[in-house]
Amino acid sequence: NTIGPELNKIVGRKAASAAGFAYSPGMKKLGDEGYVWTPENLDKWIADPKAMLPDSPMSQLFQGIPDAQERANIIAYLQTQ
């Protein structure tokens, strides 16, 4: 929980809900609105985080993964954790 929040059990978890991580205001707002990390929402985030939260520090550091199969592989892996 230093560079990013714990990703184990992220699929199905509400955004900004991992204890011990200092989320950005935009991510906290998503969580407050009940946004859940479904496979579809994870795909959108991994594809282009800046489109979801333009002012998020993560969207400044990570430009996204354009390849749909690579994103699917990442999400499939996360679902096993």
N, C-alpha and C positions, 0 to 999 in steps of 0.2 A: 504493500500500500504506500510506496514512496513515489515511484514514477507514475504509477497508475493504480486504479483499484484492482482488487483481487478479481480474476476472471473465472475462477472455478464457480460453477453453478450460476453463470451469468444468464444463460438462456432461461427465460421465464421470470427473471428478477426485475424489479422496478428500477428504473434509472436512478443513479445517485443514491443508492441504498447500502452500499458496502461500508461497514463501520470502519472508522480509522482513516478515511481518505478525505482530503480537502477538495471537494468538487468546485468547479467554476460556477458562477451564478447561473449561466445558461443551462448547464446540466442539472443543477438543483431545481430550476424551474421545470424542466422536463419531468423530473421525479415527482415534484409537487403536483404536476398535472396528471400523474398516474401512468406515464410512459413506461412501457415494459419492453425489455430486450427479447423480443420474439426473433426467430430466425430471419424473418423479413425485415425487421427493424435493424438488426445487426448488419444485414446485407447492405442496407442503405447507408449506415454509418461507415462501414468498412469501405464502401465504394467512394464516398465523398463526404467526409465529416464536415467540411466547410459549408456544404449545402444545408446541413442540419443546424449547425451552430457556428456561424461565421466568426464569432469573437472568442471561441473556445481556444485555450492554449493547445489542446490536442490537435485541432484543425490547423494550427499554425505549424506544428511539428510533423504531422502525418498527412500527406496529400491524398491518401486513399489508394485503393487497389482496383484498377479498372477491369481486370480479368475476372469474369463471372465464375469460372471454374475454380480459380484460386480462392475467391471469397467463399464459395460453397465448401471447399475443403477446410478452410479455417473454421467456419461455422460448424461443420460436422465434427471437427476435433473438439471445439468448445462444448458441444453437446455431450461429449463423453466425460467431461471433467466435473 
